[in-house]
Amino acid sequence: QVQLVESGGGLVEPGGSLRLSCAASGFTFSTALMRWYRQAPGKERELVAGIAGAGGSTYYADSEKGRYTISRDNAKNTVYLLMNSLKPEDTAVYYCNAYKGPRDNYWGQGTQVTVSS
């Protein structure tokens, strides 16, 4: 079965960095569009960044451009999100998403990121 397991979240001070990882299994990872979303308390889930399978073209939400970097290692079936210059407003649960079509849309369980001094 499909599994997406996020890791790397935690508590970090403003201005700090974190790298999230999402280990995937149960589907052909190299051809999947991989995305990171986040959901802050009381807010809707929002797209943060995405990376295509073939070619690896990337997408970032405007507020994350220049601070976040999404990457993937198809040999390890893993997608990463490097987050720099973190702000308190980046505090949220971060979710990994694998999209291969309307009926093949998978989510991880989420990892908490808290930015606070």
Secondary structure as a PSIPRED ss2 file (coil, helix, strand):
# PSIPRED VFORMAT (PSIPRED V4.0)

   1 Q C   1.000  0.000  0.000
   2 V C   1.000  0.000  0.000
   3 Q E   0.000  0.000  1.000
   4 L E   0.000  0.000  1.000
   5 V E   0.000  0.000  1.000
   6 E E   0.000  0.000  1.000
   7 S E   0.000  0.000  1.000
   8 G C   1.000  0.000  0.000
   9 G C   1.000  0.000  0.000
  10 G E   0.000  0.000  1.000
  11 L E   0.000  0.000  1.000
  12 V E   0.000  0.000  1.000
  13 E C   1.000  0.000  0.000
  14 P C   1.000  0.000  0.000
  15 G C   1.000  0.000  0.000
  16 G C   1.000  0.000  0.000
  17 S C   1.000  0.000  0.000
  18 L E   0.000  0.000  1.000
  19 R E   0.000  0.000  1.000
  20 L E   0.000  0.000  1.000
  21 S E   0.000  0.000  1.000
  22 C E   0.000  0.000  1.000
  23 A E   0.000  0.000  1.000
  24 A E   0.000  0.000  1.000
  25 S E   0.000  0.000  1.000
  26 G C   1.000  0.000  0.000
  27 F C   1.000  0.000  0.000
  28 T C   1.000  0.000  0.000
  29 F H   0.000  1.000  0.000
  30 S H   0.000  1.000  0.000
  31 T H   0.000  1.000  0.000
  32 A C   1.000  0.000  0.000
  33 L E   0.000  0.000  1.000
  34 M E   0.000  0.000  1.000
  35 R E   0.000  0.000  1.000
  36 W E   0.000  0.000  1.000
  37 Y E   0.000  0.000  1.000
  38 R E   0.000  0.000  1.000
  39 Q E   0.000  0.000  1.000
  40 A C   1.000  0.000  0.000
  41 P C   1.000  0.000  0.000
  42 G C   1.000  0.000  0.000
  43 K C   1.000  0.000  0.000
  44 E C   1.000  0.000  0.000
  45 R C   1.000  0.000  0.000
  46 E E   0.000  0.000  1.000
  47 L E   0.000  0.000  1.000
  48 V E   0.000  0.000  1.000
  49 A E   0.000  0.000  1.000
  50 G E   0.000  0.000  1.000
  51 I E   0.000  0.000  1.000
  52 A C   1.000  0.000  0.000
  53 G C   1.000  0.000  0.000
  54 A C   1.000  0.000  0.000
  55 G C   1.000  0.000  0.000
  56 G C   1.000  0.000  0.000
  57 S C   1.000  0.000  0.000
  58 T E   0.000  0.000  1.000
  59 Y E   0.000  0.000  1.000
  60 Y E   0.000  0.000  1.000
  61 A C   1.000  0.000  0.000
  62 D H   0.000  1.000  0.000
  63 S H   0.000  1.000  0.000
  64 E H   0.000  1.000  0.000
  65 K C   1.000  0.000  0.000
  66 G C   1.000  0.000  0.000
  67 R C   1.000  0.000  0.000
  68 Y E   0.000  0.000  1.000
  69 T E   0.000  0.000  1.000
  70 I E   0.000  0.000  1.000
  71 S E   0.000  0.000  1.000
  72 R E   0.000  0.000  1.000
  73 D E   0.000  0.000  1.000
  74 N C   1.000  0.000  0.000
  75 A C   1.000  0.000  0.000
  76 K C   1.000  0.000  0.000
  77 N C   1.000  0.000  0.000
  78 T E   0.000  0.000  1.000
  79 V E   0.000  0.000  1.000
  80 Y E   0.000  0.000  1.000
  81 L E   0.000  0.000  1.000
  82 L E   0.000  0.000  1.000
  83 M E   0.000  0.000  1.000
  84 N C   1.000  0.000  0.000
  85 S C   1.000  0.000  0.000
  86 L C   1.000  0.000  0.000
  87 K C   1.000  0.000  0.000
  88 P H   0.000  1.000  0.000
  89 E H   0.000  1.000  0.000
  90 D H   0.000  1.000  0.000
  91 T C   1.000  0.000  0.000
  92 A E   0.000  0.000  1.000
  93 V E   0.000  0.000  1.000
  94 Y E   0.000  0.000  1.000
  95 Y E   0.000  0.000  1.000
  96 C E   0.000  0.000  1.000
  97 N E   0.000  0.000  1.000
  98 A E   0.000  0.000  1.000
  99 Y E   0.000  0.000  1.000
 100 K E   0.000  0.000  1.000
 101 G E   0.000  0.000  1.000
 102 P C   1.000  0.000  0.000
 103 R C   1.000  0.000  0.000
 104 D E   0.000  0.000  1.000
 105 N E   0.000  0.000  1.000
 106 Y E   0.000  0.000  1.000
 107 W E   0.000  0.000  1.000
 108 G C   1.000  0.000  0.000
 109 Q C   1.000  0.000  0.000
 110 G C   1.000  0.000  0.000
 111 T E   0.000  0.000  1.000
 112 Q E   0.000  0.000  1.000
 113 V E   0.000  0.000  1.000
 114 T E   0.000  0.000  1.000
 115 V E   0.000  0.000  1.000
 116 S C   1.000  0.000  0.000
 117 S C   1.000  0.000  0.000
